[in-house]
Amino acid sequence: MGATLCTESITVEFGCQIRVELKDGSLESILKAFCKILPEILRDFIQ
């Protein structure tokens, strides 16, 4: 991950790999899993 400061904007390159196991492919299950990993992704992005 790196950040490049330009005169007009900031570009952030962010990569992550997360494995999520779902019991079914319903939208509800996907959203629940995403909500669980969102804080971790945000923390890593901010660091």
C-alpha positions, 0 to 999 in steps of 0.5 A: 500500500502506498500514497502519492501526493499530487498537486490536485489529488491524493492517490492511494493504492490499497490491496487486501486479500480476505477469505470469507466462507458463506453457508449460502449465497443469499444477499443477507448472508453476503451482507452480514459477512461484509459487515463483519469484515468492513471494520478490518478493511477500514482499519488496514486502509487507514494505517 
